[in-house]
């Protein structure tokens, strides 16, 4: 099967809708709706999923252990590899495994990485949208997803398929503390094992971008090692599902019985790309509505009433509060500086008079030398104090002149 990707080198700067539209051809799922929106999966989508999990052309076998095989394949234009897993469960039926993958209450029991899970709503009886958050090893931030799931059950002797991918939702934008990861495709194909009436065959394929600052080589290295661990956890959960379900107050399975669906109904238009508008730091302007000559109402700008003379008032000068504070503080500090300078020069004049009187006697005396030393010391102290004051004054002025 040919897999086509058209992602440029600037892929990390693309919006969610652009990313999803550019990878929608992964399973030949040509979108019939605007990009960045959820869409109802069709039979052709599940046929493409089966071809992807069954065809090994272009795949590399990374691990073969017992009844589990892990494959990886690079994707053109993307740094993250696609991973595929084949495994057999000898004592778990396809029906039970299908229920385990669907049941949101049981997911909280066996999924040790799950931090939160919410059902956003249903599109129809075979398509829903949900939120999922998972933990990551420290110091990595946890990841979260908004996923659309689509499923198809062809009967007890047929196949059961589950297909999901990331979609945006207007009520679930990226939030603080989490990195919004991207799932281009996650698919499960469950088949009854012909050699065992109680066993099944699981085929799994996924291509995800964890986003953030994780190096691609590290993600690709860990991807094919996490697969067997996921299979082991899933098998353990499937073995304990029946006994757990019997202890619950209800035995609901809305993925099998549509009449048991009680989630909210949402529309495809809710799954649009969320555009964040930058908030401008200015006073809010409220548009006014006024009748025009034709009797229509205009919004967004002020329209003067007809035949009404409005008095004009001269514009009031605007005063910048920060500049007035800075100017007033500078004037006060300037007066203080003048007083210090006056005292400094008065003291210097007295010392000069003493030195002049001493020099008039013919030769300098010991008192004259002491006075000179005293004068030099006082002048140095005054200069250092003045420099410290000037430095503090400049800092205060710079802080006062900031505009918030």
SULFENZI-V495500 format. One record per backbone hydrogen bond with DSSP energy under -0.5 kcal/mol. NH is the residue of the N-H (numbers start at 1). CO is the residue of the C=O. If there is no record, write none. Layout:
# SULFENZI-V495500
NH/CO + NH/CO
This chain:
# SULFENZI-V495500
4/2 + 4/25 + 5/3 + 6/22 + 8/6 + 11/8 + 13/10 + 14/11 + 19/15 + 20/16 + 21/17 + 22/18 + 23/19 + 26/23 + 27/24 + 28/25 + 29/24 + 30/28 + 37/34 + 38/268 + 45/42 + 46/42 + 47/43 + 48/44 + 49/45 + 50/46 + 51/47 + 52/48 + 53/49 + 54/50 + 55/51 + 56/54 + 59/56 + 60/72 + 62/60 + 62/70 + 63/70 + 65/68 + 68/65 + 69/86 + 70/63 + 71/84 + 72/60 + 73/82 + 78/75 + 82/73 + 83/206 + 84/71 + 85/204 + 86/69 + 87/202 + 89/200 + 90/88 + 92/89 + 97/93 + 98/94 + 99/95 + 100/96 + 101/97 + 102/98 + 103/99 + 107/103 + 108/104 + 109/106 + 110/106 + 111/107 + 112/110 + 114/111 + 115/133 + 116/133 + 118/131 + 120/118 + 120/129 + 121/129 + 122/264 + 123/127 + 124/127 + 127/124 + 128/149 + 129/121 + 130/147 + 131/118 + 132/145 + 133/116 + 134/143 + 135/113 + 140/137 + 142/177 + 143/134 + 144/179 + 145/132 + 147/130 + 148/165 + 149/128 + 149/147 + 150/163 + 151/126 + 152/161 + 154/152 + 154/159 + 158/155 + 160/190 + 161/152 + 162/188 + 163/150 + 164/186 + 165/148 + 166/183 + 167/146 + 168/36 + 170/270 + 172/169 + 178/175 + 179/142 + 180/178 + 181/144 + 181/179 + 182/209 + 184/182 + 184/207 + 185/207 + 186/164 + 187/205 + 188/162 + 189/203 + 190/160 + 191/201 + 192/158 + 193/199 + 194/192 + 196/193 + 199/196 + 200/89 + 201/191 + 202/87 + 203/189 + 204/85 + 205/187 + 206/83 + 207/185 + 209/182 + 214/211 + 218/215 + 219/215 + 220/216 + 221/217 + 222/218 + 223/219 + 224/220 + 225/222 + 226/222 + 227/223 + 229/225 + 230/226 + 231/227 + 232/228 + 233/229 + 234/230 + 235/231 + 236/232 + 237/233 + 238/234 + 239/235 + 240/236 + 241/238 + 244/240 + 245/241 + 246/242 + 247/243 + 247/244 + 248/245 + 256/253 + 257/253 + 258/256 + 260/257 + 261/258 + 266/122 + 270/267 + 271/268 + 272/270 + 275/273 + 276/274 + 277/275 + 278/276 + 280/278 + 282/280 + 286/284 + 287/285 + 290/298 + 292/296 + 295/292 + 298/290 + 298/296 + 301/288 + 308/305 + 310/308 + 311/309 + 320/318 + 321/319 + 324/320 + 325/321 + 326/322 + 327/323 + 328/324 + 329/325 + 330/326 + 331/327 + 332/328 + 333/329 + 334/330 + 335/331 + 336/332 + 337/333 + 338/334 + 339/335 + 340/336 + 341/337 + 342/338 + 343/339 + 344/340 + 345/341 + 346/342 + 347/343 + 348/344 + 349/345 + 350/346 + 351/347 + 352/348 + 353/349 + 354/350 + 355/351 + 356/352 + 357/353 + 358/354 + 359/355 + 360/356 + 361/357 + 361/358 + 362/359 + 369/365 + 370/366 + 371/367 + 372/368 + 373/369 + 374/370 + 375/371 + 376/372 + 377/373 + 378/374 + 379/375 + 380/376 + 381/377 + 382/378 + 383/379 + 384/380 + 385/381 + 386/382 + 387/383 + 388/384 + 389/385 + 390/386 + 391/387 + 392/388 + 393/389 + 394/390 + 395/391 + 396/392 + 397/393 + 398/394 + 399/395 + 400/396 + 401/397 + 402/399 + 404/402
